[in-house]
Amino acid sequence: MRLNEVSYTDAKPIDGYGPGFFRIGGEVIEGPVIVAPSGTQSWGGYDDLDPLTALADQIDVLFVGTGAEIAHVPAQMRETLEAEGLGVETMASPAACRTYNVLLSEGRRVALALLPV
């Protein structure tokens, strides 16, 4: 079997997560977080849409990690993001992290909005 090193360009991969935190590009960040090509920042949760709508020209798909279990995001959040032209995919945070890393390694224009597990 041949192994290839994965290159993530300028965006940072999700290295790990645990109760209340994420490890992103080697840095531990506690609480909800946004991971995008422009950087990593704290996130205020479902009502904090401004930093997400600002990503509309940088990404095609936003993965929303809903914590330990999959849950629906508020309808207003989905409507606002889709009106900005963003594809919104909702899944549990562990699945969102894995999916993000795979698509990031392929050079896709993706970002994450994560609630901790």
C-alpha positions, 0 to 999 in steps of 0.5 A: 500500500502506498501512503501519500502525505496530505497537503492542506494549503493555507487552511488548517485541518481538524486534528482532534476534538473532545468535550468542549474543545477542538484541536485545529492545526495544532492549537486547542480552541474551546467552545464553538468555532468557525474554521474557514480559509480566512482563519479560525475564530470563536463562534456565537452559535446558531444566532451568530450569522454575520461571520458565516455570511461573510464567507459567501465569496470564499467557500461553496459549502459550509458544514455545520457540526451540531455537537455529539448528535445530528440535529436540525439547525434553525430554519432562519439560519439555513434560509439566511445562509442559502440566500447568500449562495452557501450550500449548508450541510448539517451533521454531528460535529465528529462527522463534520470534522472528518468530512471537512478534512477530506474535502480540504485535502482535495482542495475544495472550498469548504468551511466549518461551523462547529458546536463542541461534543 
